[in-house]
């Protein structure tokens, strides 16, 4: 939007090494979010057995997290755009880590529900804060890779989780796993406060940026400013295309994280340990998907491709990798099933890396708010769907329809993202075009 300036374009901030190191720290925060989430899915057989829970009740635990996560997203985005991120981000990590650790002490299903809700409140800040920071630091052609780096923490966390959580649960019980994983947040907070300390270049990147550029600000009239914000964000067709991308592809990723270990255990007859470990190659593929999905756009753009063409080609190839999962329940070989899920995970995260970059392209000044609204919508969708998945599996004993939807929904995301790029970059303002070429 007119008047938007990133730190990458300001004097004294042209060097890039420190920016990629900050992206790595954001990656570590995202790893933590998924370690805390995966503790439930990996320990689900033990928890469900101890508390005598049905699949529907397990879905309710997932939904409790998603509803809190969704409803906090807008507030998180608002705060990310307006308040210093150094403290805001630290407090968010403290909240979700404490919630994760507190699950070690619950004795009833309702208490476990409460800890999942608090976990959702804290983790809702991760993506708006990280997306805001990346937008502050980098120009559009680099945001896809940076977004891929911090997004890859979701896959890396899911990949590492079985090797950390399952041995802890097996040796000391599932409660110990929750406590240890929750306590890791304190280590990240110490690292974050050190790398963003006053006097470093990173300190500027974690300040809030103005929601409206100074020359277009409306002083003394909040109503006019609100109407202008709605017109610049909510009423633009590109926003609704991003919303369609988010609600199409994010639930696919959530399903892989929340249900695959349980699917492998219940449907494929694997032990809890094997079901958890077998997810490792799936999430390794997802890690590569984040990096390749964002890096491919940067690579192609550096060789003269337009951003629209580079992103459209990357996302199309990603969708083709996901489609085969529609027939996964008919495949007998566990190895082939894991391979198909790995390809799907690669494709899904490649799309998500570019989806996050699109949010930054859409409205630099309102990145946090846009990410918050979109995150809320995606998680409302997931919160609604999770109990339904549990009821469907309880009633049919299969995941047939679920995998058909996982294969088909990314096609919707592809069409929406191509349309978004046509809307935003097809009629880009001169300032945006020059920023992209910088």
C-alpha positions, 0 to 999 in steps of 0.5 A, spaced: 500 500 500 502 507 498 507 509 503 509 502 506 516 502 508 520 496 510 526 496 514 530 493 508 529 499 505 531 504 510 538 506 511 543 502 516 539 496 515 541 493 508 545 488 511 541 481 511 545 476 515 541 478 522 535 478 518 535 471 517 538 469 524 531 472 527 527 468 522 531 462 525 529 464 532 522 465 529 522 458 527 524 456 534 518 459 537 514 455 532 517 449 533 515 450 541 508 451 539 508 444 535 511 441 540 506 443 545 500 441 541 503 434 539 504 432 546 496 431 546 496 427 539 502 423 541 500 421 548 492 421 546 492 413 546 495 413 554 490 419 555 484 416 552 485 410 556 486 413 563 480 418 562 476 413 558 475 418 552 471 417 546 474 419 539 469 425 539 471 427 546 478 427 543 476 431 538 473 436 543 480 437 546 482 439 539 476 443 538 478 447 545 484 449 543 482 451 536 476 455 539 481 459 544 486 460 538 481 462 533 478 467 538 484 470 540 487 471 533 484 478 532 486 481 538 493 478 537 494 481 530 491 488 533 497 488 538 502 485 533 501 491 529 501 496 535 505 494 541 512 492 541 513 485 539 519 484 544 515 484 550 508 482 547 511 475 544 515 474 550 508 474 554 505 470 549 510 464 549 510 464 557 502 463 557 502 457 552 508 454 555 505 455 562 498 452 559 502 446 556 506 444 563 499 445 567 496 439 563 501 435 567 497 436 573 490 435 571 485 430 574 479 431 570 477 431 562 474 438 564 481 441 567 485 438 561 480 442 556 481 448 560 489 447 559 488 446 551 484 453 551 489 457 555 494 454 550 490 456 544 490 463 547 498 464 548 499 460 541 495 465 537 500 470 538 505 466 534 503 467 527 501 474 527 507 476 531 512 472 526 508 475 520 509 482 522 516 481 524 518 478 517 514 484 514 518 489 517 525 486 515 524 484 508 521 486 501 516 482 498 521 477 494 524 475 500 518 474 505 516 467 502 523 464 504 523 467 511 516 465 512 518 458 509 523 458 515 519 460 521 513 456 518 517 450 517 518 450 525 511 447 525 513 441 521 520 441 525 516 441 531 512 435 529 518 431 526 522 432 533 516 431 537 515 423 537 523 423 539 522 427 545 515 426 547 514 418 546 520 416 550 518 421 556 511 418 556 514 411 556 519 412 561 515 417 566 508 417 564 504 422 559 504 428 565 512 428 565 512 429 557 507 435 558 511 438 564 518 438 560 515 440 553 512 446 557 518 448 561 522 449 554 518 456 553 523 459 558 529 457 554 526 461 548 524 467 552 531 468 554 534 467 547 529 472 544 530 477 549 538 477 548 537 477 541 533 483 540 536 487 546 537 494 545 542 496 541 542 491 536 539 491 529 534 486 531 531 491 536 528 495 531 525 490 527 521 488 533 518 495 534 510 495 532 510 499 525 504 504 524 498 501 522 497 507 517 502 511 513 503 518 516 501 522 510 495 518 510 493 518 517 486 520 519 487 524 526 482 526 531 476 521 527 476 514 529 470 512 525 473 515 519 480 511 520 476 505 522 472 506 515 478 507 511 481 500 514 475 496 513 475 499 506 483 498 505 482 491 508 476 487 509 472 490 502 478 488 498 477 482 494 484 480 495 482 479 502 477 474 501 481 470 496 486 469 502 481 467 506 479 462 501 486 459 501 486 459 509 480 455 510 482 450 504 489 448 506 490 450 513 485 444 516 489 439 512 495 441 515 491 441 522 489 434 520 496 431 519 498 434 526 492 432 530 490 425 527 495 422 523 498 418 529 491 416 532 489 414 525 496 410 524 494 407 531 487 405 530 486 404 523 493 401 521 494 397 527 501 400 530 503 401 537 503 408 540 510 408 539 510 406 532 505 410 530 508 416 533 515 415 530 512 413 523 510 420 523 517 423 523 518 422 515 511 425 514 513 431 518 520 431 515 517 432 508 513 438 511 519 441 513 522 441 506 515 443 503 516 450 507 523 451 505 522 449 498 515 452 497 518 459 499 525 458 496 522 456 489 519 463 488 525 467 490 529 462 486 525 463 480 524 471 481 531 472 481 531 469 474 526 474 471 520 470 473 514 475 475 512 474 482 505 471 479 508 466 475 513 464 480 508 463 485 503 460 481 507 455 478 510 453 485 503 452 488 500 448 482 506 443 483 504 443 490 497 441 489 499 435 484 503 432 490 497 432 495 491 429 490 493 422 491 491 422 498 484 421 496 485 414 495 489 412 501 485 408 505 485 403 499 492 402 500 494 396 504 502 398 504 504 402 510 510 404 507 506 407 501 501 410 505 507 414 509 510 416 502 503 419 500 502 422 506 509 425 506 508 428 499 501 431 501 505 434 507 510 437 502 505 440 498 501 443 504 506 446 507 509 449 500 502 452 499 502 455 507 509 458 506 506 462 500 500 463 503 503 467 509 507 471 504 501 473 500 498 476 507 505 480 507 504 482 500 496 484 501 497 490 506 504 491 509 501 496 514 496 491 517 500 485 517 498 483 524 491 484 523 490 481 517 494 475 519 489 475 526 483 475 522 485 470 517 488 465 523 481 466 527 477 464 521 482 458 519 481 455 526 474 456 527 473 452 521 478 447 524 474 447 531 468 446 528 470 440 524 474 436 529 469 434 533 465 432 526 471 428 524 471 424 531 463 423 530 464 420 523 470 416 525 466 413 531 460 412 526 463 409 520 470 406 523 473 409 517 477 416 514 475 415 507 471 422 506 476 425 510 482 423 506 478 425 500 477 432 502 484 433 504 486 431 497 481 436 494 481 442 498 488 444 496 485 445 489 480 451 491 486 454 495 490 454 488 485 457 484 484 463 490 491 464 490 492 465 483 486 470 483 489 473 489 496 474 485 492 477 479 488 482 483 494 484 487 500 484 483 496 485 476 494 492 478 500 493 483 501 501 485 508 504 482 510 503 489 509 496 490 512 494 484 518 498 485 518 495 492 518 488 489 524 490 484 528 492 490 
